Amino acid sequence: MENTAYYINEPSGELPQDLTHQIFSSSDARKFHSSLAQYKPSPLVELKEAAKELGVKSIFVKDESRRFGLKAFKGLGASYAIHRILEENPEIDIFCTATDGNHGRAVAWSARMLDKKAYVFMPAGSTTARVEAIRNEGAEVEVVDGNYEAACARAKEMSDRNGWQLVQDTATEDYEEIPAYIMAGYFTHFKEMEDSIHSLPEPGIDIVFLQAGVGSWPAAAAWYYQNRYGKNRPQLVIVEPAEAAGFLTSFKSGKRSSPSGNSKTMMAGLNCGIPSTTAWEILRNTATASMAIEDSFMEQAIRMLHNGQGDDPRVEAGESGAGGFAGFLALINDNRFAELKEALGISAKTRVLVYNTEGATDPQNFQKIINQTPG
Ligand SMILES: Cc1ncc(COP(=O)(O)O)c(C=O)c1O
């Protein structure tokens, strides 16, 4: 079991009853987002041919690749958190964060909309396209000499020193309120499907693949599903890059732990260190399973979504955006996951949901991937 690329959990379904819970329960994110001029629900598309090919009943993709023109869903979280922060402290002028790309761009965009300033810290190796996308939103960007955790430490140090407002999307023991606002902002896209596959009393899907970085987004999803459906919630599978699998490591060791891999993956948004405290508390009790995949599955997923099967709509997915679908492909095609596939009861009746959380945020790499012939 130790070396397997997955973990099968026995979730209790219990949700923490703390400050985070209060913030989530009182989230009015959808109302807030609807008040923004750029707001539009993201499309939900069905891949009928792909479902036939992969042997399941249906595959739905919630496509976030054009959300707010930022090419990722993260604007939902940052904009709502900054709105909540300014409600309490309208005089704040400077926001700060660490990011591997999408969250930083979202913070910079949200600050710019309000004529505020943003400072963003990024890990070494961040691609030029992702750095420039944040600068283009008017933020100051510094690439630190270290990994994602080093960028987080630098953002905190600079915020403490200069009196900037830190808007970090990962929670630690003494920093949980703002990550909870960010997570509460993500609820908007789950609610957007309440007139289709998220209607009551049971969801129109059986299994959801959730790609995880620090875990705030998959945990927001898990909280939503547990809160809305209780024991009727769909099965939730966490997907991470093999070399940065903090949740898989945590599940296997039974406690929140840093990943042991070498952090080499093109899935930049998922290339994080230790899971967020809040996310771990939620996901340990709600996730059905956790799996780790190599980049080759992500590349295959990007090509499949881009090419479209038969008449299926084509979807532009970036490296992290394709993570959930890549997890599903690995489950179907890689024998290492045979036991997990069986445990999840995947069959011709299964209805699958994935979120394409990101479009081509690194266009050059995207082109490279779609031009490759599978080896
Ligand atoms: C495109 C994309 N998808 C998913 C995630 C995962 O979100 P989280 O870090 O909250 O787990 C990220 C995080 O940056 C991301 O950029």
The ligand as an SDF file (V2000), in Angstrom:
LIG
                    3D

 16 16  0  0  0  0  0  0  0  0999 V2000
   -5.9100   26.0720  -12.4300 C   0  0  0  0  0  0  0  0  0  0  0  0
   -5.9130   25.6160  -11.0260 C   0  0  0  0  0  0  0  0  0  0  0  0
   -6.6710   24.5730  -10.6890 N   0  0  0  0  0  0  0  0  0  0  0  0
   -6.7220   24.1100   -9.4220 C   0  0  0  0  0  0  0  0  0  0  0  0
   -5.9630   24.7040   -8.4300 C   0  0  0  0  0  0  0  0  0  0  0  0
   -6.0160   24.1210   -7.0600 C   0  0  0  0  0  0  0  0  0  0  0  0
   -6.4890   25.0000   -6.1030 O   0  0  0  0  0  0  0  0  0  0  0  0
   -5.9680   24.9130   -4.6120 P   0  0  0  0  0  0  0  0  0  0  0  0
   -4.5500   25.3900   -4.5960 O   0  0  0  0  0  0  0  0  0  0  0  0
   -6.8760   25.7660   -3.8390 O   0  0  0  0  0  0  0  0  0  0  0  0
   -6.0210   23.4590   -4.2310 O   0  0  0  0  0  0  0  0  0  0  0  0
   -5.1600   25.8050   -8.7490 C   0  0  0  0  0  0  0  0  0  0  0  0
   -4.3620   26.5010   -7.7370 C   0  0  0  0  0  0  0  0  0  0  0  0
   -3.5890   27.3850   -8.0150 O   0  0  0  0  0  0  0  0  0  0  0  0
   -5.1360   26.2680  -10.0730 C   0  0  0  0  0  0  0  0  0  0  0  0
   -4.3870   27.3170  -10.4350 O   0  0  0  0  0  0  0  0  0  0  0  0
  1  2  1  0
  2  3  1  0
  2 15  2  0
  3  4  2  0
  4  5  1  0
  5  6  1  0
  5 12  2  0
  6  7  1  0
  7  8  1  0
  8  9  2  0
  8 10  1  0
  8 11  1  0
 12 13  1  0
 12 15  1  0
 13 14  2  0
 15 16  1  0
M  END
$$$$
